[in-house]
Structures are given as structure tokens and as C-alpha cells.
Amino acid sequence: MQEEQYEKVELAVSAGEANARALAFVLPILVLYITPYVLLWPEQFSLYALEQFFRDNGLRSLLFPLVLVLVFVVGAVVHELLHGLTWASFCKRGFKSIAYGVHWRHLAPYCHCKEVLPLRPYVLGGLMPGLVMGLLPALAGLLIGHLMLFLFGLFFSLAASGDLLVLWMLRHAKATDQVQDHPEKIGCYIYRKQV
């Protein structure tokens, strides 16, 4: 790609601003997920069901907060790996073009693709964690009435709200645009061929 033939546009925000803006996706996700689950499986939210849960699990229920922390930590790593696996499959240099790390100030793990990609592969890499760890498990849990699977999917859909923010910023991009992950901020650069 010869950069002088392209117009370069930055679509990025700081990590702190991204966290604040991503909150706009939280309420719609909660409503879109929880409403159908409660309508399809109302008996799971009765006082009897809650008592039965604690009766069945006894002291094990005290370990659930620790299990949730473990799921969150391992899930955050898998989330970023899914970005990297997807983007690397479209990169000329494969995994050599992928970098992982943590923005410690915001406790935000990240995956960074160093290569310029066509719009569709970039978007696919952005969607993959929310789809694989969020939407699909939530839909499966909804269909079979498995609350834990549904909550897993709901949680990781919410965790993908930062990715949704970046994809929202790309909503006006053209199919012919090239995209490069931003090296320091949440977002990307768009390279649009000049006419």
C-alpha cells in the first residue's frame, strides 16, 4: 500500500473514554438478552428456584465469587486471543503482526494488529470474541433454558462492548477502505483511496 495515495483518518479514543462510551452498549445488551430469557423461563426466577439452587449447592455456593473471578481472568485472555487468531489469519506475517498486553491503568487487556487489513477482516476480528464467547452461548442458554450458560454469554457480550464501540466508529467506512489498529488508543486508522 502506497500511503501517499490514501487519505488517513483516525477513529480512536483513549482507554478511559472508551470505557465511558462503551457503557452506551450495556443497557441495550441487558434488555435484548434478559427480556426474552425471563419471558421464556420465568420459573427460574422464583423464590423456590433460588432456594433450590442454594440447597443443591450448599457450601459450594460460597465459592462462586472465586469461580467468577477465575472465569473473568481466563475469559479476558481468550477474548484477546480470539481477536489475534482472527486477525493473524489475514496478516501477511501471521502472528508476528499481533501483540498482546494490558493497559494497567484501566485494567484493560488488549490485542493489537500491526498490519493494515481490509475492512471486512478487521471487522471480523473485532466481532469474533463477542460472537464466540457472548452471543452464541447466550443464545444457546436462552434456547435450552440453561441459566449459567446464558449468564456466561451475557457477561462476555457485555465484555465486548469496547469492541462494539470500535465497530460503531467504523459504521461509515467503505468496503474498499483499509484499516490499521491504533497502536496507542482504542480504535483504528482508516486509509481511504484518494480519487
N, C-alpha and C positions, 0 to 999 in steps of 0.2 A: 504494500500500500504506500503510495507516494503522498505524504502528508500535505504537501502544498496544493494538491488537487481537492482537498477536503476542508470543509468548514468544521471546526472543533467546538462543541457545545458541552459545557459542564452541567450535569444534572446530579448534584450532590449536596449533602448537608452534613453537619458534624454529628458525631455519635450521640451526643446529648440531645440535639434537635431531632434526630431520627427517632430516639426513644419517645420523645414527646409527640411527634407526628404520628408514629405507629399506633398510638392509643386510639386514633380515629377508626382503626380497623377492629378494635376489641369488641365494642358493643354490637356492631353488625354480626360479627362471628358468633358471639354468645347467643344472640337472638336467633340467627339462622340455624344453629346447631341444637340449642337446648329446647326450643319450642317444639319441633317435631318429635324429639325424644320423649318429652313429658306427655305430649298428646298420644303417642303410640304406646308408652309403657307407664301409665300413671300409677299403677300398683307398686312400682319400685320406689315411690316417694312417700309411701305411707309410714306412719309411726311404727306399725307392725314390721315392715320391711327393715327399718333402721334397727329396731330391737333384735330382730332375727340375725342381722349382719353381725352385731356385737356378740350375740350369743354363739354364733357359729365360729367366730374368730377369736373370742376371748382375749387373752393377753397378747396374742399376735397383733391385734389392732393397735396396740401401743407402738409397734414397730413401723407402722405405716408412714409416719413422717420421715423416718430414716430411709425407707424404701423410696419415697417420693424424691428425696434429695439425690439418691443414687440414680434414679430414672432420669432426673433432670440433667445431672452431670454427664452421664453416658449418652443421653439423648442429644445434648448440645454438641458433643463430639460427632455423633453420627450425622446430625443435621449438617454440620460443616463438611464432613466427608462426602455427603451426597452432592453438595454444590461442586466440590472438587472433582469427584468422579465424573460428573456430567460434563463440566467444562473441559476437563482433561481429554475426554473422548473427542472433542472438536479442535483441540490445540495441536499445532504442528509439533511442538516439543513435549506434548503429553503432560505428565505430572511435573516436569521441570518448570512448567509455566504456572504452577499452583503453589501458593504459600498459605500457611495457616498460622494463626496466632490469637492473642486475646488483647482487647483494649481494656486493660486492668482498671482504668479509672471508671469505666462504665460497666465493668464485669460482662463484656460482650465479646464472645469468641467470634472469629471471622475466618473466611476463606477468601483469598484474593487471587484472581486470574490475571496474569501479567500480559497475556496476549490479547490482541484485538480480535473480536469474534463477530460474525454476522449477527444481526438482531435475534433471529429465532433461536439459535443455540444458546445465546446469552440468557434469553428469557426462560428457556427450558431449564437451564442450570439454576436460575432463580426460583423457579416453581417447584423443582424436584423435592426438596425436604418437606415443604408444606403439603405436597400431594402424597408422598410415600408415608410420612410419619403423621400427617394430620388428617387430611380429607378422607383418604381410603380407610384407615382404621375407624374413624368416626362414623363413616357410612356403614361399615361392616357392623360396628356396635349398635348402630341405630336399627339396622335390618333384623338382627338376631336378638336384640334386647339385652346385650351384654354391656352393663354399665361401665365396668372398668376399661374395656376396650374403647368404648365411646369417650370416656374421660381422657384416656391416653391421646386419642385423636384430637379431641377438643384442645387439650393442653398444647400439643405440638402445632396445631393450627394457629393458636394464639402466639406461640413462639416464632412463627413465620411471619408475623405482622410487619417486621422490619423488611423482610423480602418483598412483601406486598407493597410496601411504601416505594421501594426502588422500581418495582414493576409499574406502579401508578405513575411515577415520574416519567416512565418510558411510554406512556399511553399515546403520545403524539408522534412517536418515532415511526419512520417509514421502513418497510420491509427491506429496502436496499441500504439502510444505514448500517454502519459498523459500530460496535460498542466495545469500550475498554473499561474494565472495572477500575474505579478510582483507587489509587494507591493509599490515600490517607483518610478519606471521608467515606460516608455511606452513600453509595451511588455510583455514577459512571460518567464517562465522556462519550458523546456521540460524535461520530465522524460522518458527515453528510457530504456526498459528492457535489462539488460546485458545478453549476450549469454554465 
